[in-house]
């Protein structure tokens, strides 16, 4: 009996030892697995940190590239690339002589010079002088006074022509940097810089366009002076986005440029036919609405374009009335004359149906007008 109890106690002790050993082994095994997982997680975190660091490095590099691109070195490179494309345009008139700027463009493998209409208007002879100092006679291929554009043919050797690239002005944003190169006051090949000050403006030309608005003008803070007219307005990579055309006195340097979209739209017709005949025509005059005008005439709408007169025999004759307020064209909001002129120039052609939304006698109605062709400008 005593031996049996001793045997049982020994067996129990052995079981306890085995159980304790199992716990110890299991704990060690669990610790090993956990340690491995922690090690793997640490490695993954380190890898992620490395990737984030690389991404930060890439972003910093991109920022640095933009900064370097806009500094004086980039401007010097752009000037070096474009200066030989800018020319001096000179002409003889009854009052003496005129001069302005222009630039070379290749259209269908033909080299031409683009400039302003007002630079070549009423000239009896024209010449173009390249950056080499070589001057040659020039003739007018086509003009559009409604857009202040002229295309010249120059009797010069092929080596003189260094064409520039014209790109769409639709990508421009207010605040984008721009560069003007021209011949202000006869100072050939001068560069100035600024930004796009606004978009979609209009410029009314009394002398050459019969008080019609030149649409979608680009105002810029780049200094533009007499002699700059007809020169290129460039974007930040040296591509043409406009033609510098005018300055406003007492504006402390605010200038204007014809958008490149107008050039691209008209140049084929100007070269092949000598003119551009696709300016849409409503045949009305008017004024921008405002809060004060709305109060004076007793209407609730404070935006739009109020009709002042309807020209007899025009497309609007019998369709629009004096004091109608145009607030939309083909469901596009019209806030003022800038919007109206830009929509007609960019979105319509003569012969098209235009749906005008107008406010008339406190009612909002739609009026259909078949657009005509703008009459020839005064000579």
C-alpha atoms as a printed R data frame, in Angstrom:
    type eleno elety resid chain resno       x       y        z
1   ATOM     1    CA   UNK     A     1   0.000   0.000    0.000
2   ATOM     2    CA   UNK     A     2   2.828   2.401    0.870
3   ATOM     3    CA   UNK     A     3   4.602   1.644   -2.390
4   ATOM     4    CA   UNK     A     4   1.447   2.333   -4.385
5   ATOM     5    CA   UNK     A     5   1.061   5.775   -2.798
6   ATOM     6    CA   UNK     A     6   4.682   6.566   -3.479
7   ATOM     7    CA   UNK     A     7   4.229   5.510   -7.100
8   ATOM     8    CA   UNK     A     8   1.164   7.703   -7.472
9   ATOM     9    CA   UNK     A     9   2.948  10.711   -5.989
10  ATOM    10    CA   UNK     A    10   5.895  10.222   -8.351
11  ATOM    11    CA   UNK     A    11   3.562   9.950  -11.346
12  ATOM    12    CA   UNK     A    12   1.773  13.138  -10.339
13  ATOM    13    CA   UNK     A    13   5.045  14.975   -9.942
14  ATOM    14    CA   UNK     A    14   6.121  13.794  -13.368
15  ATOM    15    CA   UNK     A    15   2.899  15.005  -14.898
16  ATOM    16    CA   UNK     A    16   3.326  18.391  -13.235
17  ATOM    17    CA   UNK     A    17   6.870  18.631  -14.578
18  ATOM    18    CA   UNK     A    18   5.738  17.641  -18.075
19  ATOM    19    CA   UNK     A    19   2.920  20.204  -17.943
20  ATOM    20    CA   UNK     A    20   5.317  22.926  -16.798
21  ATOM    21    CA   UNK     A    21   7.763  21.989  -19.522
22  ATOM    22    CA   UNK     A    22   4.971  22.187  -22.101
23  ATOM    23    CA   UNK     A    23   4.015  25.635  -20.888
24  ATOM    24    CA   UNK     A    24   7.623  26.740  -21.096
25  ATOM    25    CA   UNK     A    25   8.088  25.346  -24.604
26  ATOM    26    CA   UNK     A    26   4.774  26.828  -25.744
27  ATOM    27    CA   UNK     A    27   5.717  30.206  -24.321
28  ATOM    28    CA   UNK     A    28   9.071  30.138  -26.039
29  ATOM    29    CA   UNK     A    29   7.428  29.175  -29.315
30  ATOM    30    CA   UNK     A    30   4.819  31.939  -28.992
31  ATOM    31    CA   UNK     A    31   7.532  34.462  -28.138
32  ATOM    32    CA   UNK     A    32   9.510  33.389  -31.199
33  ATOM    33    CA   UNK     A    33   6.493  33.789  -33.506
34  ATOM    34    CA   UNK     A    34   5.643  37.182  -31.994
35  ATOM    35    CA   UNK     A    35   9.231  38.334  -32.276
36  ATOM    36    CA   UNK     A    36   9.301  37.327  -35.946
37  ATOM    37    CA   UNK     A    37   6.070  39.240  -36.628
38  ATOM    38    CA   UNK     A    38   7.418  42.328  -34.863
39  ATOM    39    CA   UNK     A    39  10.631  42.085  -36.872
40  ATOM    40    CA   UNK     A    40   8.673  41.789  -40.129
41  ATOM    41    CA   UNK     A    41   6.488  44.766  -39.194
42  ATOM    42    CA   UNK     A    42   9.577  46.812  -38.340
43  ATOM    43    CA   UNK     A    43  11.075  45.971  -41.732
44  ATOM    44    CA   UNK     A    44   7.852  47.000  -43.501
45  ATOM    45    CA   UNK     A    45   7.704  50.297  -41.601
46  ATOM    46    CA   UNK     A    46  11.322  51.002  -42.515
47  ATOM    47    CA   UNK     A    47  10.535  50.242  -46.166
48  ATOM    48    CA   UNK     A    48   7.518  52.575  -46.123
49  ATOM    49    CA   UNK     A    49   9.615  55.335  -44.575
50  ATOM    50    CA   UNK     A    50  12.154  54.907  -47.343
51  ATOM    51    CA   UNK     A    51   9.423  55.115  -50.016
52  ATOM    52    CA   UNK     A    52   7.919  58.232  -48.425
53  ATOM    53    CA   UNK     A    53  11.363  59.796  -48.315
54  ATOM    54    CA   UNK     A    54  11.826  59.061  -52.020
55  ATOM    55    CA   UNK     A    55   8.421  60.594  -52.787
56  ATOM    56    CA   UNK     A    56   9.313  63.725  -50.835
57  ATOM    57    CA   UNK     A    57  12.549  63.944  -52.770
58  ATOM    58    CA   UNK     A    58  10.641  63.712  -56.080
59  ATOM    59    CA   UNK     A    59   8.195  66.435  -55.039
60  ATOM    60    CA   UNK     A    60  11.012  68.719  -53.982
61  ATOM    61    CA   UNK     A    61  12.747  68.111  -57.300
62  ATOM    62    CA   UNK     A    62   9.589  69.041  -59.226
63  ATOM    63    CA   UNK     A    63   9.214  72.253  -57.258
64  ATOM    64    CA   UNK     A    64  12.832  73.116  -57.883
65  ATOM    65    CA   UNK     A    65  12.413  72.507  -61.607
66  ATOM    66    CA   UNK     A    66   9.478  74.938  -61.736
67  ATOM    67    CA   UNK     A    67  11.414  77.530  -59.770
68  ATOM    68    CA   UNK     A    68  14.471  77.246  -61.994
69  ATOM    69    CA   UNK     A    69  12.300  77.312  -65.123
70  ATOM    70    CA   UNK     A    70  10.882  80.713  -64.250
71  ATOM    71    CA   UNK     A    71  14.116  82.441  -63.369
72  ATOM    72    CA   UNK     A    72  16.252  84.739  -65.493
73  ATOM    73    CA   UNK     A    73  18.112  81.835  -67.094
74  ATOM    74    CA   UNK     A    74  14.868  80.447  -68.547
75  ATOM    75    CA   UNK     A    75  13.883  83.881  -69.867
76  ATOM    76    CA   UNK     A    76  17.279  84.264  -71.487
77  ATOM    77    CA   UNK     A    77  16.857  80.877  -73.169
78  ATOM    78    CA   UNK     A    78  13.366  81.756  -74.410
79  ATOM    79    CA   UNK     A    79  14.621  85.077  -75.755
80  ATOM    80    CA   UNK     A    80  17.520  83.343  -77.533
81  ATOM    81    CA   UNK     A    81  15.061  80.913  -79.161
82  ATOM    82    CA   UNK     A    82  12.546  83.542  -80.312
83  ATOM    83    CA   UNK     A    83  14.454  86.770  -80.984
84  ATOM    84    CA   UNK     A    84  15.323  85.809  -84.576
85  ATOM    85    CA   UNK     A    85  11.610  85.249  -85.265
86  ATOM    86    CA   UNK     A    86  10.644  88.826  -84.342
87  ATOM    87    CA   UNK     A    87  10.904  91.440  -87.084
88  ATOM    88    CA   UNK     A    88  10.687  95.197  -87.494
89  ATOM    89    CA   UNK     A    89   7.824  96.309  -89.773
90  ATOM    90    CA   UNK     A    90   8.101  99.760  -91.372
91  ATOM    91    CA   UNK     A    91   5.801 101.558  -93.779
92  ATOM    92    CA   UNK     A    92   5.319 104.832  -95.580
93  ATOM    93    CA   UNK     A    93   2.086 106.799  -95.225
94  ATOM    94    CA   UNK     A    94   0.811 110.197  -96.321
95  ATOM    95    CA   UNK     A    95   1.681 111.498  -92.861
96  ATOM    96    CA   UNK     A    96   5.234 110.167  -92.924
97  ATOM    97    CA   UNK     A    97   6.194 106.738  -91.663
98  ATOM    98    CA   UNK     A    98   5.036 104.068  -89.233
99  ATOM    99    CA   UNK     A    99   6.771 101.189  -87.568
100 ATOM   100    CA   UNK     A   100   5.803  98.244  -85.464
101 ATOM   101    CA   UNK     A   101   6.652  94.635  -84.820
102 ATOM   102    CA   UNK     A   102   5.802  91.283  -86.332
103 ATOM   103    CA   UNK     A   103   6.827  87.648  -86.170
104 ATOM   104    CA   UNK     A   104   7.477  84.803  -88.580
105 ATOM   105    CA   UNK     A   105   5.018  81.920  -88.878
106 ATOM   106    CA   UNK     A   106   5.015  78.926  -91.216
107 ATOM   107    CA   UNK     A   107   1.566  78.165  -92.640
108 ATOM   108    CA   UNK     A   108   1.363  75.112  -94.919
109 ATOM   109    CA   UNK     A   109   5.127  75.345  -95.527
110 ATOM   110    CA   UNK     A   110   4.833  79.013  -96.459
111 ATOM   111    CA   UNK     A   111   6.669  81.592  -94.357
112 ATOM   112    CA   UNK     A   112   4.651  84.697  -93.577
113 ATOM   113    CA   UNK     A   113   4.866  87.579  -91.104
114 ATOM   114    CA   UNK     A   114   1.986  88.262  -88.709
115 ATOM   115    CA   UNK     A   115   1.430  91.808  -87.444
116 ATOM   116    CA   UNK     A   116  -1.373  94.246  -86.569
117 ATOM   117    CA   UNK     A   117  -3.691  95.788  -89.108
118 ATOM   118    CA   UNK     A   118  -3.194  99.236  -87.640
119 ATOM   119    CA   UNK     A   119   0.578  98.940  -88.265
120 ATOM   120    CA   UNK     A   120   0.121  98.530  -92.046
121 ATOM   121    CA   UNK     A   121  -3.083 100.530  -92.548
122 ATOM   122    CA   UNK     A   122  -2.861 103.099  -95.357
123 ATOM   123    CA   UNK     A   123   0.802 102.365  -96.113
124 ATOM   124    CA   UNK     A   124   2.069 102.896  -99.637
125 ATOM   125    CA   UNK     A   125   5.159 100.750  -99.155
126 ATOM   126    CA   UNK     A   126   6.254  98.202  -96.576
127 ATOM   127    CA   UNK     A   127   9.508  96.623  -95.486
128 ATOM   128    CA   UNK     A   128  10.471  93.971  -92.967
129 ATOM   129    CA   UNK     A   129  13.854  93.928  -91.216
130 ATOM   130    CA   UNK     A   130  15.066  90.707  -89.607
131 ATOM   131    CA   UNK     A   131  17.288  90.364  -86.540
132 ATOM   132    CA   UNK     A   132  20.257  89.967  -88.886
133 ATOM   133    CA   UNK     A   133  19.781  93.600  -89.914
134 ATOM   134    CA   UNK     A   134  18.751  92.579  -93.417
135 ATOM   135    CA   UNK     A   135  15.678  94.409  -94.724
136 ATOM   136    CA   UNK     A   136  13.359  93.367  -97.557
137 ATOM   137    CA   UNK     A   137  10.216  94.617  -99.262
138 ATOM   138    CA   UNK     A   138   6.897  93.222  -98.074
139 ATOM   139    CA   UNK     A   139   3.356  93.033  -99.406
140 ATOM   140    CA   UNK     A   140   0.025  92.545  -97.628
141 ATOM   141    CA   UNK     A   141  -1.559  89.124  -98.149
142 ATOM   142    CA   UNK     A   142  -4.619  89.708  -96.018
143 ATOM   143    CA   UNK     A   143  -6.099  91.912  -93.330
144 ATOM   144    CA   UNK     A   144  -8.928  91.903  -90.801
145 ATOM   145    CA   UNK     A   145  -9.491  95.243  -89.125
146 ATOM   146    CA   UNK     A   146 -12.162  93.673  -86.891
147 ATOM   147    CA   UNK     A   147  -9.405  91.597  -85.268
148 ATOM   148    CA   UNK     A   148  -6.542  94.060  -85.909
149 ATOM   149    CA   UNK     A   149  -4.610  91.400  -87.836
150 ATOM   150    CA   UNK     A   150  -2.507  91.535  -90.999
151 ATOM   151    CA   UNK     A   151  -0.489  88.871  -92.821
152 ATOM   152    CA   UNK     A   152   2.548  89.910  -94.867
153 ATOM   153    CA   UNK     A   153   4.555  88.204  -97.587
154 ATOM   154    CA   UNK     A   154   8.256  89.068  -97.495
155 ATOM   155    CA   UNK     A   155  10.613  88.788 -100.455
156 ATOM   156    CA   UNK     A   156  13.563  87.350  -98.502
157 ATOM   157    CA   UNK     A   157  15.805  84.265  -98.686
158 ATOM   158    CA   UNK     A   158  14.606  81.212  -96.745
159 ATOM   159    CA   UNK     A   159  17.518  81.492  -94.304
160 ATOM   160    CA   UNK     A   160  16.046  84.694  -92.845
161 ATOM   161    CA   UNK     A   161  12.826  83.050  -91.691
162 ATOM   162    CA   UNK     A   162  12.762  81.514  -88.204
163 ATOM   163    CA   UNK     A   163   9.132  80.501  -87.592
164 ATOM   164    CA   UNK     A   164   7.618  80.380  -84.128
165 ATOM   165    CA   UNK     A   165   4.971  77.969  -82.861
166 ATOM   166    CA   UNK     A   166   1.456  79.243  -82.164
167 ATOM   167    CA   UNK     A   167  -0.558  77.368  -79.534
168 ATOM   168    CA   UNK     A   168  -4.128  77.695  -78.303
169 ATOM   169    CA   UNK     A   169  -4.853  80.605  -75.988
170 ATOM   170    CA   UNK     A   170  -7.675  78.604  -74.384
171 ATOM   171    CA   UNK     A   171  -5.230  77.154  -71.850
172 ATOM   172    CA   UNK     A   172  -4.332  80.578  -70.430
173 ATOM   173    CA   UNK     A   173  -5.321  81.403  -66.864
174 ATOM   174    CA   UNK     A   174  -5.343  84.705  -65.041
175 ATOM   175    CA   UNK     A   175  -1.957  85.023  -63.350
176 ATOM   176    CA   UNK     A   176  -0.046  82.972  -65.923
177 ATOM   177    CA   UNK     A   177   3.338  84.523  -66.785
178 ATOM   178    CA   UNK     A   178   3.670  85.985  -70.288
179 ATOM   179    CA   UNK     A   179   6.510  87.526  -72.289
180 ATOM   180    CA   UNK     A   180   6.341  90.241  -74.935
181 ATOM   181    CA   UNK     A   181   9.091  90.760  -77.505
182 ATOM   182    CA   UNK     A   182   9.019  93.655  -79.919
183 ATOM   183    CA   UNK     A   183  10.500  96.962  -81.001
184 ATOM   184    CA   UNK     A   184   9.225  99.678  -78.634
185 ATOM   185    CA   UNK     A   185  10.294 103.150  -79.721
186 ATOM   186    CA   UNK     A   186  12.468 101.462  -82.364
187 ATOM   187    CA   UNK     A   187  14.500  99.568  -79.769
188 ATOM   188    CA   UNK     A   188  14.694  96.351  -81.759
189 ATOM   189    CA   UNK     A   189  14.246  93.030  -79.976
190 ATOM   190    CA   UNK     A   190  13.228  94.263  -76.522
191 ATOM   191    CA   UNK     A   191  11.762  91.819  -73.982
192 ATOM   192    CA   UNK     A   192   9.289  92.575  -71.201
193 ATOM   193    CA   UNK     A   193   7.459  90.256  -68.811
194 ATOM   194    CA   UNK     A   194   4.212  90.243  -66.861
195 ATOM   195    CA   UNK     A   195   1.142  88.147  -66.219
196 ATOM   196    CA   UNK     A   196  -2.256  87.569  -67.771
197 ATOM   197    CA   UNK     A   197  -4.361  90.191  -66.007
198 ATOM   198    CA   UNK     A   198  -7.786  89.003  -67.187
199 ATOM   199    CA   UNK     A   199  -9.478  86.953  -69.910
200 ATOM   200    CA   UNK     A   200 -12.437  87.412  -72.223
201 ATOM   201    CA   UNK     A   201 -12.249  91.203  -72.440
202 ATOM   202    CA   UNK     A   202 -13.219  93.335  -75.445
203 ATOM   203    CA   UNK     A   203 -11.490  96.314  -77.017
204 ATOM   204    CA   UNK     A   204 -13.449  98.821  -79.089
205 ATOM   205    CA   UNK     A   205 -11.549 100.222  -82.062
206 ATOM   206    CA   UNK     A   206 -13.074 103.440  -83.381
207 ATOM   207    CA   UNK     A   207 -10.694 104.217  -86.261
208 ATOM   208    CA   UNK     A   208 -10.377 100.845  -88.001
209 ATOM   209    CA   UNK     A   209 -13.250  98.637  -86.822
210 ATOM   210    CA   UNK     A   210 -16.168 101.068  -86.904
211 ATOM   211    CA   UNK     A   211 -16.597 100.963  -83.107
212 ATOM   212    CA   UNK     A   212 -17.076  97.198  -83.200
213 ATOM   213    CA   UNK     A   213 -15.622  95.261  -80.284
214 ATOM   214    CA   UNK     A   214 -12.525  93.135  -80.832
215 ATOM   215    CA   UNK     A   215 -13.451  90.034  -78.850
216 ATOM   216    CA   UNK     A   216 -11.632  87.938  -76.269
217 ATOM   217    CA   UNK     A   217  -8.737  90.350  -75.807
218 ATOM   218    CA   UNK     A   218  -5.970  89.364  -73.338
219 ATOM   219    CA   UNK     A   219  -5.034  92.170  -70.923
220 ATOM   220    CA   UNK     A   220  -1.496  91.819  -69.591
221 ATOM   221    CA   UNK     A   221   0.783  93.604  -67.168
222 ATOM   222    CA   UNK     A   222   3.762  93.052  -69.490
223 ATOM   223    CA   UNK     A   223   4.872  96.597  -70.433
224 ATOM   224    CA   UNK     A   224   3.805  97.352  -74.030
225 ATOM   225    CA   UNK     A   225   4.817 100.603  -75.708
226 ATOM   226    CA   UNK     A   226   4.499 102.197  -79.163
227 ATOM   227    CA   UNK     A   227   6.416  99.967  -81.575
228 ATOM   228    CA   UNK     A   228   5.471  96.755  -79.718
229 ATOM   229    CA   UNK     A   229   2.294  96.461  -81.786
230 ATOM   230    CA   UNK     A   230   2.250  93.281  -83.844
231 ATOM   231    CA   UNK     A   231   4.865  91.451  -81.795
232 ATOM   232    CA   UNK     A   232   4.325  88.060  -80.171
233 ATOM   233    CA   UNK     A   233   2.962  87.475  -76.691
234 ATOM   234    CA   UNK     A   234   4.551  84.254  -75.419
235 ATOM   235    CA   UNK     A   235   3.643  81.830  -72.664
236 ATOM   236    CA   UNK     A   236   6.109  80.510  -70.087
237 ATOM   237    CA   UNK     A   237   7.600  78.011  -72.548
238 ATOM   238    CA   UNK     A   238   8.088  80.483  -75.392
239 ATOM   239    CA   UNK     A   239   5.037  79.616  -77.535
240 ATOM   240    CA   UNK     A   240   2.878  82.341  -79.094
241 ATOM   241    CA   UNK     A   241  -0.460  82.876  -77.324
242 ATOM   242    CA   UNK     A   242  -1.259  86.318  -78.692
243 ATOM   243    CA   UNK     A   243  -0.324  89.387  -80.744
244 ATOM   244    CA   UNK     A   244   0.366  92.546  -78.744
245 ATOM   245    CA   UNK     A   245  -1.920  95.231  -80.052
246 ATOM   246    CA   UNK     A   246  -2.518  98.247  -77.827
247 ATOM   247    CA   UNK     A   247  -1.870 100.135  -74.644
248 ATOM   248    CA   UNK     A   248  -4.203 102.268  -72.591
249 ATOM   249    CA   UNK     A   249  -2.911 105.718  -71.703
250 ATOM   250    CA   UNK     A   250  -2.854 106.504  -67.977
251 ATOM   251    CA   UNK     A   251  -3.053 102.763  -67.217
252 ATOM   252    CA   UNK     A   252   0.546 102.456  -65.987
253 ATOM   253    CA   UNK     A   253   1.493  99.752  -68.419
254 ATOM   254    CA   UNK     A   254  -1.681  97.693  -68.942
255 ATOM   255    CA   UNK     A   255  -1.528  96.317  -72.473
256 ATOM   256    CA   UNK     A   256  -3.684  94.099  -74.663
257 ATOM   257    CA   UNK     A   257  -3.098  91.230  -77.061
258 ATOM   258    CA   UNK     A   258  -5.188  89.523  -79.732
259 ATOM   259    CA   UNK     A   259  -5.589  85.860  -78.632
260 ATOM   260    CA   UNK     A   260  -3.814  83.194  -80.651
261 ATOM   261    CA   UNK     A   261  -7.131  81.381  -81.170
262 ATOM   262    CA   UNK     A   262  -8.195  84.294  -83.374
263 ATOM   263    CA   UNK     A   263  -5.023  83.944  -85.464
264 ATOM   264    CA   UNK     A   264  -5.483  80.194  -85.858
265 ATOM   265    CA   UNK     A   265  -9.135  80.655  -86.810
266 ATOM   266    CA   UNK     A   266  -8.510  83.346  -89.430
267 ATOM   267    CA   UNK     A   267  -5.066  82.804  -90.927
268 ATOM   268    CA   UNK     A   268  -6.118  80.390  -93.674
269 ATOM   269    CA   UNK     A   269  -8.755  82.788  -95.005
270 ATOM   270    CA   UNK     A   270  -6.459  85.803  -94.684
271 ATOM   271    CA   UNK     A   271  -3.720  84.132  -96.738
272 ATOM   272    CA   UNK     A   272  -5.942  82.520  -99.385
273 ATOM   273    CA   UNK     A   273  -8.687  85.146  -99.812
274 ATOM   274    CA   UNK     A   274  -7.154  88.313  -98.361
275 ATOM   275    CA   UNK     A   275  -9.907  88.806  -95.812
276 ATOM   276    CA   UNK     A   276 -12.006  87.097  -93.136
277 ATOM   277    CA   UNK     A   277 -15.760  87.131  -93.619
278 ATOM   278    CA   UNK     A   278 -17.018  84.949  -90.795
279 ATOM   279    CA   UNK     A   279 -17.708  87.574  -88.131
280 ATOM   280    CA   UNK     A   280 -21.265  86.974  -86.928
281 ATOM   281    CA   UNK     A   281 -23.612  89.957  -86.913
282 ATOM   282    CA   UNK     A   282 -26.653  90.742  -84.741
283 ATOM   283    CA   UNK     A   283 -27.168  94.359  -85.799
284 ATOM   284    CA   UNK     A   284 -27.762  95.952  -82.411
285 ATOM   285    CA   UNK     A   285 -26.104  98.429  -80.078
286 ATOM   286    CA   UNK     A   286 -26.379  98.404  -76.326
287 ATOM   287    CA   UNK     A   287 -24.885  98.791  -72.873
288 ATOM   288    CA   UNK     A   288 -23.954  96.606  -69.941
289 ATOM   289    CA   UNK     A   289 -26.547  96.224  -67.217
290 ATOM   290    CA   UNK     A   290 -25.788  97.099  -63.606
291 ATOM   291    CA   UNK     A   291 -27.585  97.448  -60.297
292 ATOM   292    CA   UNK     A   292 -27.993 101.210  -60.777
293 ATOM   293    CA   UNK     A   293 -29.415 100.847  -64.300
294 ATOM   294    CA   UNK     A   294 -31.804  98.151  -63.087
295 ATOM   295    CA   UNK     A   295 -33.034 100.523  -60.383
296 ATOM   296    CA   UNK     A   296 -33.464 103.366  -62.875
297 ATOM   297    CA   UNK     A   297 -35.556 101.385  -65.376
298 ATOM   298    CA   UNK     A   298 -37.393  99.316  -62.766
299 ATOM   299    CA   UNK     A   299 -36.274  95.764  -63.550
300 ATOM   300    CA   UNK     A   300 -35.011  93.031  -61.263
301 ATOM   301    CA   UNK     A   301 -32.176  91.702  -63.450
302 ATOM   302    CA   UNK     A   302 -28.830  93.392  -62.758
303 ATOM   303    CA   UNK     A   303 -26.690  91.628  -65.393
304 ATOM   304    CA   UNK     A   304 -26.875  91.179  -69.148
305 ATOM   305    CA   UNK     A   305 -26.719  93.511  -72.158
306 ATOM   306    CA   UNK     A   306 -29.469  96.078  -72.709
307 ATOM   307    CA   UNK     A   307 -30.452  96.869  -76.319
308 ATOM   308    CA   UNK     A   308 -30.105 100.581  -77.129
309 ATOM   309    CA   UNK     A   309 -30.902 100.416  -80.844
310 ATOM   310    CA   UNK     A   310 -31.765  97.881  -83.543
311 ATOM   311    CA   UNK     A   311 -30.281  98.553  -86.991
312 ATOM   312    CA   UNK     A   312 -32.868  98.537  -89.774
313 ATOM   313    CA   UNK     A   313 -32.552  95.552  -92.086
314 ATOM   314    CA   UNK     A   314 -30.220  93.698  -89.688
315 ATOM   315    CA   UNK     A   315 -30.831  90.119  -88.484
316 ATOM   316    CA   UNK     A   316 -32.337  91.510  -85.249
317 ATOM   317    CA   UNK     A   317 -34.766  93.858  -87.009
318 ATOM   318    CA   UNK     A   318 -38.269  92.737  -86.003
319 ATOM   319    CA   UNK     A   319 -36.851  90.197  -83.544
320 ATOM   320    CA   UNK     A   320 -35.329  92.324  -80.780
321 ATOM   321    CA   UNK     A   321 -36.657  95.539  -79.259
322 ATOM   322    CA   UNK     A   322 -35.037  98.545  -77.642
323 ATOM   323    CA   UNK     A   323 -34.712  97.893  -73.872
324 ATOM   324    CA   UNK     A   324 -34.645  94.112  -74.311
325 ATOM   325    CA   UNK     A   325 -31.979  92.699  -71.977
326 ATOM   326    CA   UNK     A   326 -29.989  89.777  -73.396
327 ATOM   327    CA   UNK     A   327 -29.114  87.429  -70.515
328 ATOM   328    CA   UNK     A   328 -28.172  84.235  -72.409
329 ATOM   329    CA   UNK     A   329 -27.151  82.918  -75.826
330 ATOM   330    CA   UNK     A   330 -27.894  79.264  -76.535
331 ATOM   331    CA   UNK     A   331 -28.312  78.813  -72.749
332 ATOM   332    CA   UNK     A   332 -24.871  80.333  -72.029
333 ATOM   333    CA   UNK     A   333 -25.138  83.204  -69.532
334 ATOM   334    CA   UNK     A   334 -24.337  86.668  -70.893
335 ATOM   335    CA   UNK     A   335 -23.288  89.062  -68.140
336 ATOM   336    CA   UNK     A   336 -22.037  91.964  -70.266
337 ATOM   337    CA   UNK     A   337 -20.677  93.001  -73.660
338 ATOM   338    CA   UNK     A   338 -17.444  91.065  -73.049
339 ATOM   339    CA   UNK     A   339 -19.433  87.840  -72.777
340 ATOM   340    CA   UNK     A   340 -21.642  88.697  -75.761
341 ATOM   341    CA   UNK     A   341 -18.797  89.606  -78.140
342 ATOM   342    CA   UNK     A   342 -16.655  86.655  -77.055
343 ATOM   343    CA   UNK     A   343 -19.510  84.165  -77.506
344 ATOM   344    CA   UNK     A   344 -20.321  85.478  -80.984
345 ATOM   345    CA   UNK     A   345 -16.649  85.339  -82.033
346 ATOM   346    CA   UNK     A   346 -15.782  81.954  -80.531
347 ATOM   347    CA   UNK     A   347 -19.018  79.965  -80.814
348 ATOM   348    CA   UNK     A   348 -20.966  81.161  -83.859
349 ATOM   349    CA   UNK     A   349 -20.794  81.702  -87.616
350 ATOM   350    CA   UNK     A   350 -22.970  83.697  -90.027
351 ATOM   351    CA   UNK     A   351 -26.120  81.821  -91.036
352 ATOM   352    CA   UNK     A   352 -26.468  79.964  -87.747
353 ATOM   353    CA   UNK     A   353 -29.591  80.022  -85.588
354 ATOM   354    CA   UNK     A   354 -28.966  81.776  -82.282
355 ATOM   355    CA   UNK     A   355 -31.404  81.408  -79.405
356 ATOM   356    CA   UNK     A   356 -31.376  84.561  -77.296
357 ATOM   357    CA   UNK     A   357 -32.865  84.596  -73.812
358 ATOM   358    CA   UNK     A   358 -34.075  88.136  -73.135
359 ATOM   359    CA   UNK     A   359 -35.908  89.973  -70.394
360 ATOM   360    CA   UNK     A   360 -38.740  91.991  -71.975
361 ATOM   361    CA   UNK     A   361 -41.353  93.844  -69.949
362 ATOM   362    CA   UNK     A   362 -40.625  91.782  -66.808
363 ATOM   363    CA   UNK     A   363 -41.028  88.522  -68.757
364 ATOM   364    CA   UNK     A   364 -38.204  86.179  -69.743
365 ATOM   365    CA   UNK     A   365 -38.575  84.868  -73.295
366 ATOM   366    CA   UNK     A   366 -36.536  83.148  -76.000
367 ATOM   367    CA   UNK     A   367 -35.990  84.915  -79.310
368 ATOM   368    CA   UNK     A   368 -34.587  83.137  -82.387
369 ATOM   369    CA   UNK     A   369 -32.261  85.102  -84.682
370 ATOM   370    CA   UNK     A   370 -30.458  83.922  -87.823
371 ATOM   371    CA   UNK     A   371 -27.030  85.529  -87.627
372 ATOM   372    CA   UNK     A   372 -25.787  87.633  -90.507
373 ATOM   373    CA   UNK     A   373 -22.297  88.587  -91.700
374 ATOM   374    CA   UNK     A   374 -20.795  91.759  -90.266
375 ATOM   375    CA   UNK     A   375 -20.681  94.486  -92.936
376 ATOM   376    CA   UNK     A   376 -17.294  95.531  -94.287
377 ATOM   377    CA   UNK     A   377 -15.482  97.946  -91.972
378 ATOM   378    CA   UNK     A   378 -15.241 101.620  -92.847
379 ATOM   379    CA   UNK     A   379 -12.343 102.549  -95.107
